[in-house]
Amino acid sequence: MSTDPAENNPPQEKSFELDLSSLGFGPSWVSGPAEKVSSGNGGPRRDGDRPRFRDGPGGERRGPPRDGQSRGPSRDGPGGPRRDDRRSDPRGDSRGPRQWQDDAPQFRPVVASAFFPDDAKFEILGGAMKKSKMTYELFEVARLILDKEDRLSIVIRHLDADVRPDALLAVSLPDGHPFLTEAEAVSHVMSRHLDKFFDVVEVEVEAPKGSFLMVAKCRETGKLLGAPTHHSYQRNLREHHARHCPNVPFDRFKGGLEMIREQESIDAWLKSMSTRSEYAPKDRKEGEPERLESIDAARGFLLAFRKDQVVKLHPWIRFAGRLLEELNPGPLRDSVRFALENQRVFPLETANGIRGRLRKEGFHLYKKGSKGITYACSVRRRCRDPKATFSDSMAKIFDALDRKPAQHAKDIVLSIAGEQAEDAAKTAVLADLSFLIGEGYIANLPDGRLFAQPILSSQAQAKEEAANDDATEESK
């Protein structure tokens, strides 16, 4: 089920910048230099990333010199050693100084999150992978998808949904935003999509009479909300909070108001009170009220007559990854981001989740060895039969890669045709190489390295390699 309108009809984007060169990760079962690959936020630590707990402003902490020599003059003054010197703890505690990070509370997510590729973006990604006929590591394909939030379709559910059938999540139907409670979703609709359900009508009314000493002012919007002694004060606060500050707790919003005593501001409020906003329901049906005099009345109307257009409750919610940045700050968004960062580091669940999608798109998955890394390619790999015969040029290509794996195409061409050979001879070798890649005999990695598939020297080895094709479990 998809509750995001845009999810059901994903927008057609004209361009999708996809750098497949970032998938330069060679198989672990071949010799040759290994390359470090960084994809998105799941790569190695960069400048500006949050330091590890034990990293101080000057870099990583280091222990005392192993040779026992001092690193420099002591900072102890003439009065003796420093008072905070813990080397002689009077308590006799030999555990050493406490680490501040040990007391840091561990983050506990409130929802479980799963990440899948967005249909439109995955179609573009799959097309580029097919066109290249290259072999990609499954984990790196997953990291490429996880790298950009707009490439994702996110599914969330309560952590205790299995034991609590009543643990439901809410979704705002006008825009697909997920929420932990129905009340949060309704407040979101009231603040963002009120115009979809009501026409706001300004009605002239009699201005308040009496003497007022002060008026409240919202620090966020600068709007005057009224005198605390006026009978409409609490209603004005709730209407303004619902429309402009729904993400802030009401008590904190109320405590942050500024009280102004200047007569000019009081007169400005009195003038503004000569009109009142009323809400006329759109698509009004017989028996429904014509006007609603307050925001609370409008909220009650939506829940009574338009709830099926406002909010929906479900054990799990699917929403577009592009909405993650727009979610209100709080436990739900933090939980999804927490899971996303973990997957960017080690995308096991995401990689397993895209297996079926890759096969559906015509890709073939295989491992090298029972516990090897999984690879994906649009061309099914073909191991060599020792009885099979190839042309002299192809045999030389296999021989070159068997002797020295991880060579590039230009190296293969020069070693077989020779540096002084004519272009026609080099082109012929390159054509044979392209044929072998297209037939699955040679794996072409995104960084340009080439690897020949193994020779099946025995029937047992053939069965083992066949079992590793289209593997269903990810090992790393």
N, C-alpha and C positions, 0 to 999 in steps of 0.2 A: 504494500500500500504506500502510496506517496501522497503526502499532505501538502506538498509545495506545488502551487500552480505552475511555477516555472520549471519544476522538476518533470512534470508530465509533458510539457512542451518546451524543451530546452531551447534557448535562443541560438540562432545560427550565427556564429561569429565569423567574420571574414578572414581572420588570421589567428593563428595559434603558434606562437614562437616556441619551438621545441628543439632543444639542443641535444640531439642524440649522441653527440660526442661525449657527453658526461657519462655515458654508459661504457666507459673504457675499462672493463674489469675482466681480466683473463681467467680461464679455468685454473683451478688449483691443481689439476692433475697433469700439468705440463711443466716443463722446465722453462727457464727464461725469467727475466726480471719481472717481479710483481709490481703492479702500479697501484697507488692509492687513489681511490675515487671518492669524490665528494659530490653529494647530490642534495641540494637544498639545505635545510637546517639540521639534517641528520649527519652531516659530515664532521670532520675534525674541528676542534675548537679554533675559532678565528679571533682576531683582535676585536675587542668590543663585546665578545661573548661573556656571559656571566662566569666569573672564576670559580674554581672548585672551592669547597668549604675551607680547605687548608691553605688556600692561596691568599697571601696578604697583599697589601698595596705594592710591595716590592717584588712580588713574584712568589714562587712556590717556597714553602718553608723548608728549611734544611736543618738537619740535626747538627750536633757539635762535630768539629773535625775529628776524624778517626785517629789522627796521630796524637790527640790530646793537647795540641798546641792551641793557644788562644788566637782568636781572629783579630784581636786588636786590643788597645788599652781598655782597662776596666772603666766602667762609668761610675764606679763607686766614688763618692766624694771623700773629703778628708775626714768626715765623721764616721767612716766605716762602710760596711756593705749596705746596699740598698735595702729598704724595709720590705720591698716586695720580692726579695730573692727567695725563691721557693726551694732552693737546694737543701735548706735546713728547715724543713717543715716541722714546727713544734708538735704537730699531731702525730708525727711519725708515719704519715701517709706516703707510701713509696710509689703510689700510682702516677705521680707527676701532676702537672697542672691540668685542670679540667679543660676540655675542649668545648668552646661555646656552641659548636654545632651539635653536640650530643643532646643539648636541651631543646633544640629547634623542633617544633611540632611537625609531625609527618602529615603531609597532605592526604586527605581521604576523599576520593571522588564520590559524588552522589549519584552518578549514572555510569553505566558501562557504555563504551563507544566502540563502534566498528566503522571502518573506512573502506569505501568502494569507489571505483572510478566513475566519474560523471560520464554519461552516455556519449554526449557530443564530443567531449575532449578525448575520450578513449578511442572513439572512431578515428579521430585525426592521428592520435599516437599510433594506433594499430596500422593505419595506412602507411605512415612513415617507416615503421619497422618492416612491413612487408616489402615495401619498395626497395629497401636496402639489402634484404636477404641476409642480414647480419644475425649473429648469435648473441643474445643478451642474457646476463645473469638475472634470474627471477627477482632476487632481492633489489637489484638496481632498477628494474622496471617498477617495482613497488615504491621505491624511494622517489623515482621520478614523478609518480602520481601524487605521492604525499607532499612533494616539494611545494606545490601551489594549492591553496585551499579551494580555488575555483575549479580544480580538476577533480574534486571529491564529491561523493554523495555519502552523507554521514547518517548512521542509524544509532539511536540512543535508546536505552531502557533503564529502569530502576535497577540498582544492584540486587535488590531483594525481590525482583519480579517473580522468580521461580517459586518462592515460598509465600508470596503475598499477591494473590490474583487481583486485589484491589489497588495495587500500586500502579497508578496510571499517571501518564504525562499529558500535558495539554499543548495544543498547537493553535496558533492564531491563523484562522483560515484565510483572511485577506492577503497575507504575505508569507505564510509558512513558517513563522518563527516559533521555535519550541519553548516551552516553559515547564517549570516543575509543578505549578498549580493552575487551576482554572482561573482563580482570581487574578493572577499575574497576567495571564493571556488576555483577559477581558480589559484590564487596565491598559495594556499595550494597544489594544484595538481602539479604546476610547481616546488615547493620546495621539495615535498615528492615523487612524482611519475613520474619524467621526464623520467626515464629510461624505463618506460612502453610504451612510445611513440616515443622515439628517441634513436639512437646510437650516442654517442658523439665522434667526430673525431677530433684529434689534427692535425692541418695543420701548416706547417712551413711558416712563413712570414718574411719579412724584419723588423729588429728591428728599433725602432724609432731613428731618427737622430736629433742632436741638443744638446743644453745645458739645463739641467734641474736642478733646485735648490733644489727641495724637491719632496717627494712622499708621498701619503696618505696610511695609514695603518689601517686596521680594528681592533679595540680593541678586538672584540669577537673572530675572527678566526685567527688573526695575519697575514693575507694575505696582500701583497702590491697591492694596487689598481691603482697606476699610478700617474703621475705628473698632477697637476691641469691644466697645460698649454697645455697638449697633447689633440689632437682632440678626442681621444677615452675615455677620462676620464669619462664623464657623462654616456656613455654606459657601461663602466666597473662597475661603481657604481650601476647602475640599475640591471645589471646581478647578481652581488654579493648579492645585497639586496634581489632580488627575490629568489635566491637559498639558501641563508644562514640565512637571517634575515627578513622573510616576515611578522612576527608578530610585528615588530617595525615600526612605521611610518617613511617614507623615510626621512623627514626633520630631525627627531631626529637621525636617523642612520647617516645621512650625517654630522650633527653637532658633532657627537661623534668620528669622524675619527681623528687619530693622524698624524700630519705632521712631517716627519722625514727628516733631512737635511744631514745625514751622507752619504758620497759618496759610502760606501759599500752597503747600502740599495738601493741607486739609481742604482748602477751597477747591483744588483740582479734583480731589476724590469726590466731593459733593457734586461737582458738575458731571463727573463720569457716572454717578449713580442715577442720573436722570434717564438713563436707558438701561435696559436689561436684555440679556440674551435668552431667547427661547428656542426650542429645538422642535422642528416640524419633521416628522418621519417621512422618508422617501418611500414610494410604492406603498402608501398607506392603504390598508384594507378596511372593510366595514367592521366596526366594533373597536377599532384601534383609536387611541387619543389623537386629536389634531395637533396639539401643542404640548410640550413638556417644559416646565418652568425652571428646571435646574438640571445640572449634570448628573446628579444622583438619580433623578427621575428618568433621564435618558438611559442611564446604565440599566435601571430596572426594566425599561422597555425592551432593550436589546435582549436581556436574559429571558424575558417572557415571550417575545414575539419573533426575535431574529437570532436566537441562539445557534441554530443550525448553520448560520452564515458567519458566526463570530468565533466560535471555539469548538474544538472537538477533543475528546479524551480517548486515549488509547494506551495499551501497555508499552508500545514502542513507537517512536517517531522517526521518520526519515526526512531530512532536510538538506538542501543544497549547501555545499561547503562554502560558497561565496557569502552565505548569511552569517557565518561564524563571527566575522568581524563586527557585524551589526548587533549581535546579541548583547543584552544588558549585562554589565559587569556583575559577577556573582558566582555562586557555586557551580551552576550548570555550565557556564562558559569555561570556567577554570577547569572543570572536570574533563571537558572535551579537549581542551588545549593540552592538558596533562597527558591524556592518552595519545594525542597526536604527536607530541614530542617524543614519547617513548617509542612509538612506531617508527618515527624518523631515524631513531638510533638503531633499532632492531625490528624490522618490519615483518616479523614472522606471521602474525595473524593476517595482515594485509596481503602478503605474498600468497598465502594459502587461499585467501578470499578471491584473488584474481585468476586463479588457475582455471576454473571453469569458464571464465569469461575469455581467457586467451584461447582455450581450445575451441570455444564457440566461434571465435573470429578466425579460426583456421591455423593457429599456431601449434607447434609440437614442443612438448616439454620432455626433457631427459636429464638423467644424472650420469656422472662418471663415477661408478662405484656405488655400493649400497648406501654409503653415508656421504656421498659427494654433494657438491652444490648443484642446484637445479638451474637449467638453462632453458631459454625459450627461443625458437626460431620459426619463421614461416615455412622453412624447408625442412622436411623430415630428414634427420641424419641417417647416413648409410655407412655402416661399418664395412670394411673391405673383406671380401672373400679371398683367401689365399690362392684359390684356383682361378680367380677372375683375371682377365688380361686387359691391359690398357695400352694405348699408343705409347711410343717411345717418349714423347714429350710429357705425357701424363705420368708415366712411370718415373721420369726424372723429377717431376714436381713432388711426387710422393716421397721419393728417396731423399730429396733435399729437406723436406719437412720432418721426415723421420730422424734424420741425422741432426738437424738443428731446428727445433720448433720455434714458433714465435717470430718467424721472418715476415717481412712485408712483401707485397706483390712486386715492387720494383727490384728487391733483392733476388727474388726467385727468377724473375725474367733475366736479369743480368747474369746470374750464375749458370743458367741453362743456355741462353742464346749468346751470351758473351757481350762485352762492352762494345766491341767493334762491329757487332752484327748490324745488318740493315734493319730498318724499321719494320719491314714485312715479317722478318723472323721474330722480332720481339712481339709484334702484334699477334702472331700465331700462338706463342707461348701464353700470352695474356688471355687469349680466347679459350685455350684449354683450361687455364686456371679458373676463369669465370664459369666454364661449364661444370667443373668439379664442385665449385661452390654452389651453383644452382641445383646440382643433383644431391647435395648433402654430404659429399665425401670429405669436404674441407669446411671447417668452421672459420668464418670471417668475423673477427671481433670489431667493435666500434673504433678501437684505436688503430686498426689496420693490421694487427697481427693475425697470422694464419696458423691453423693447427689441423693436421690430418686426423681423421677419425681412425680408431685402432683397427688392426687386422684381427679377425676372429680366427685364432689358431686352433680352436677346439670347439666341440659341440657344447661343452659346459660353459665356455666363455660366451658363446652365442646366446645361450639361455640367460646368462647373467646380464648381458647387455640389453636383451629384449625386455627383461624385467625392470630395467632402469628407465625405459622409455615410458613417457606419460605417467611418471610416479605420482602418487597421491599424497605423499607426506613430504614436508619440507624438513631437511636436515641441514645443519650448517656447522 
